[in-house]
Amino acid sequence: MAALIKKDFMLLKKYVLFIIVIVFALPAALAAKSNEVNMVQSTMAFAFEVIYSEFLICRYLAMKEYQYPKTASFLCTLPYTRNMQVASKYLIYFIVFAFCCTAYWIDTLFVPNLIRLSSDLVIPVLFAVSVLYSIYMPVQYKFGYDKSKLIFMFLLIAFPLFIAKANTTMIMEVLSNITIPVMLILALAALALSVMVSAKIFNGKEL
C-alpha cells in the first residue's frame, strides 16, 4: 500500500508547488476580507482550502491514469489488488487533509483574523468534505475521468460560489446541532461506504 501512495505522490511532484501555494494562500486571502476574528469566515477559509486541495489532487491523479490506462492493469500483475489501488486513493485523502490542517495552523501564526485550529473547526470541515469526496469518488470510478468533469467543475467553481452566497451563519448553526463525535463517525462511515462502492465498481471494470 505504501508503494501505491508513493507512486501517486511521485506523479504529483510537478504539481506540488501549485498545491502548496493554494493551501497556504487561500485561507489568508479569505481571512483578509474580515477585519476581526470570525469563526464563520475561518471555517469557510479552511473548508475551501481542503476542498480545492483534495479535489485538484484527486483530479490530477485521475488525469494521469486516464492518460496511461494500462497502468492499473500492470499494477494488478504485481501484488497490488484493485481493492488496494482504490484504498490508496482514500489514504491519500487523509494525508492531504492532515497537510491542510498543518498549513492552516501555520497560517494562524501569521494571519490574526483566523480562528486557531481546534476540533470545533476541523471536524465539521472533515465531515462536509468527506461527504462530497465520498460521493465524487464512486462517480469518477463509474464514469471515468472525462465524463465526471462536470461534477468536478461544480465542486471547484459552482459549489464555492453557492456557499459564498448562502447563509453561512445558518449553515454553521445547523452543523452546531450535530455533536463533534457524531460528525466524526458520520465522516468515517461515509468514506468507508464510499471505499466499498468504489472498489466494487473498479473490480467490475475491464482493464
N, C-alpha and C positions, 0 to 999 in steps of 0.2 A: 504493500500500500504506500509506503514511504517513497518508493521509486516512482510510482504514478504521480504523486504530488510533486516530487522533484521535477519530473518531466514537464508538468504543466507550468511550474514556475520558470523553468528554462525557456518555455515558449513565450513567457511574459517579459523576458529580460529587456526587450526593446521597447516595452510599454510601461516599464516600472516608473520612470521619471514622470511621465504624464499622470499616472495614478497618484503618485506621491504629491504632486502639485495640487491635484483635486482634493485629496484627503486633508491636506493642511490648510489650503486656501479657502475652501468652501465655507467651513464654519466661521472663520474670521471675517469673510466677506459678508455673510448674512448677519453676524453679530454687529457689524459696523452700522447697520441700519437702525439700531436701537441705541439710545443714549443711557440706558440703565440695564442692570442685570435683570433678565427676563426669562422665566422658566419656559414659556411657550416658544419664544424665539430660539433659545438654546436647544430645545428638543427638536424643533424643525431643522436647525442647522446640523445637528448630529444625525438626524434621520436622512437628510439629503446627502450628507457625506457618505453614509453607509449605502444608501440606495445606488448612488452613482458608482461607487467603488465596486460593489458586489456585481451589479448587472453589466457594467462595462467589462469587467474581467471575465464574467461568465460568457458574454457575447464574443469577446475576443478569442477565448479558447474554443468556442463553438465554430467560429470562423476558420480557425486553423484546422480543426477536424474536418470541416466541410471542404477545405482546400486539399486535404490529404485523406481521402475516405478510406484508404487501405490501412491506415494506422491502427484503427480499432481491431480489425481482423488480425493484424500482425500481433498485437498485444495479446489476443486470445490464444495464440500459439505458444506464448510464454506463460508462466504461472500467474497470469493476471486475468481473472474471470471477468465476465461482463458486469457482474454484481460489484466487483471490486472497482471497476472503472467508474461505475455510477457513484458508488460510495465516496470515492476520492474527490469528486466534484463538490459534495456536501461538506467534506472535511475542509476543503479549500474555503468554503463559505465561512466556517468558523474561524479559520486562520485570518482571513481578511477582516472579519468583524473584530477580532482581537487587535489587529493592527489599527483599525479605525478608532477603537477605544483609546489606544496608546497615543495616537496622533491627536485626538480630541483633548486628552489630558495635557499634552504638551502645549496645545493651543491655549488652554485655560491659564497657563503660566504667563502668557504674553498678552492675551486678549481679556481685559477686565469685564467685558459685558457677557461672558459665557459662564453659565452655571457650572460649578465644579462637578466632576464625574462622580456619579453615585448610582446605586441600583434603581432609584426612582427615575433616573434618566435613561440608563442603559436597557433595562428590561422592557419597558414599553416600546422602545425602538426595535429591540430584538424581536419582540412579538409581532410588530407590524411588518417589518421587513421579512421575517421568516414566513409569514403567511403569503406575502407576494412571491417570494422565492419558491415556496412550496407549490404554488400554482403554476409559476412560469416554467420550472424545470421539466415536469412531465409534458407540458405543451411543446417545449422545444424538442424533447426526445421523440414525441409523437409526429410532429410536422417537419422537423428539421430546421436547420439554420435559416434557410431562405424564407420559408413560409411563416416563421414565427417572428419576423422582423416588425410586423405591425404592433404586436404586443410589446416588443422591446421599445419601439418608438413611443408608445403610450406611457410606459413606465419612466422613460427618461425625459419626456417632454410634457405630455399632457397631464400626467399624474402630479408632478410638482406644481404646475400651473393651477390645477384643481385644488390642491392643498393650500396654495397661496391665497386663493380667492375664497376658500371655505372658512367657516367659523372655527378657527383653530382652538379658541378657548373652549368651545362646546365639545370638540373632539377630545381635548385633554380632560374635560370633566367626565366624559363617558369612560375614558380609559382609567381614570382615577377610581371608578367604581369597581374595577377588577383588581384584586389584590396582586401584589408582585409575584408571590409563589404560583398563583393560578396562571398568570401571564407566561411565566417561565415554562410551566408544564404544557400549556397550550402550544407555545412556540416549538418546543421539542417534539410534541406529539405530531404537529403539522409537518415538521421536517422528516420525522420517522415515516409517516404515511407517504409523504412525497418520495422518499427514497424507494419504498416498496413499489409504488406505482411506476416510477421512472425505470426501475430495474426490470419490472415486468414488460414494459413497452420495449426497452432496449433488447431484452432477451428474445423478443418476438420478431426483431428486425433481421433482415438478411444483410450480411456484411460483405 
